Amino acid sequence: MNTLIRWSNIFKIDMIGLIGLIGTISIYRFMKLYF
């Protein structure tokens, strides 16, 4: 049970990082397109 919670926490952090990375790339492309 403890290892499961640990893995879900790692997965959650990984998902947040992935979403942040995609958001940063899309914002960068948007800025390049319009400015």
Distance bins in CASP14 RR format, pairs under 12 A and 6 or more apart:
PFRMAT RR
TARGET T0000
AUTHOR 0000-0000-0000
RMODE 2
METHOD distances of the structure
MODEL  1
1 7 0 0 0 0 0 1 0 0 0 0 0
1 8 0 0 0 0 0 1 0 0 0 0 0
2 8 0 0 0 0 0 1 0 0 0 0 0
2 9 0 0 0 0 0 1 0 0 0 0 0
3 9 0 0 0 0 0 1 0 0 0 0 0
3 10 0 0 0 0 0 1 0 0 0 0 0
4 10 0 0 0 0 0 1 0 0 0 0 0
4 11 0 0 0 0 0 1 0 0 0 0 0
5 11 0 0 0 0 0 1 0 0 0 0 0
5 12 0 0 0 0 0 1 0 0 0 0 0
6 12 0 0 0 0 0 1 0 0 0 0 0
6 13 0 0 0 0 0 1 0 0 0 0 0
7 13 0 0 0 0 0 1 0 0 0 0 0
7 14 0 0 0 0 0 1 0 0 0 0 0
8 14 0 0 0 0 0 1 0 0 0 0 0
8 15 0 0 0 0 0 1 0 0 0 0 0
9 15 0 0 0 0 0 1 0 0 0 0 0
9 16 0 0 0 0 0 1 0 0 0 0 0
10 16 0 0 0 0 0 1 0 0 0 0 0
10 17 0 0 0 0 0 1 0 0 0 0 0
11 17 0 0 0 0 0 1 0 0 0 0 0
11 18 0 0 0 0 0 1 0 0 0 0 0
12 18 0 0 0 0 0 1 0 0 0 0 0
12 19 0 0 0 0 0 1 0 0 0 0 0
13 19 0 0 0 0 0 1 0 0 0 0 0
13 20 0 0 0 0 0 1 0 0 0 0 0
14 20 0 0 0 0 0 1 0 0 0 0 0
14 21 0 0 0 0 0 1 0 0 0 0 0
15 21 0 0 0 0 0 1 0 0 0 0 0
15 22 0 0 0 0 0 1 0 0 0 0 0
16 22 0 0 0 0 0 1 0 0 0 0 0
16 23 0 0 0 0 0 1 0 0 0 0 0
17 23 0 0 0 0 1 0 0 0 0 0 0
17 24 0 0 0 0 1 0 0 0 0 0 0
17 25 0 0 0 0 0 1 0 0 0 0 0
18 24 0 0 0 0 0 1 0 0 0 0 0
18 25 0 0 0 0 0 1 0 0 0 0 0
19 25 0 0 0 0 0 1 0 0 0 0 0
19 26 0 0 0 0 0 1 0 0 0 0 0
20 26 0 0 0 0 1 0 0 0 0 0 0
20 27 0 0 0 0 1 0 0 0 0 0 0
20 28 0 0 0 0 0 1 0 0 0 0 0
21 27 0 0 0 0 0 1 0 0 0 0 0
21 28 0 0 0 0 0 1 0 0 0 0 0
22 28 0 0 0 0 0 1 0 0 0 0 0
22 29 0 0 0 0 0 1 0 0 0 0 0
23 29 0 0 0 0 1 0 0 0 0 0 0
23 30 0 0 0 0 1 0 0 0 0 0 0
23 31 0 0 0 0 0 1 0 0 0 0 0
24 30 0 0 0 0 0 1 0 0 0 0 0
24 31 0 0 0 0 0 1 0 0 0 0 0
25 31 0 0 0 0 0 1 0 0 0 0 0
25 32 0 0 0 0 0 1 0 0 0 0 0
26 32 0 0 0 0 0 1 0 0 0 0 0
26 33 0 0 0 0 0 1 0 0 0 0 0
27 33 0 0 0 0 0 1 0 0 0 0 0
27 34 0 0 0 0 0 1 0 0 0 0 0
27 35 0 0 0 0 0 1 0 0 0 0 0
28 34 0 0 0 0 0 1 0 0 0 0 0
28 35 0 0 0 0 0 1 0 0 0 0 0
29 35 0 0 0 0 0 1 0 0 0 0 0
END
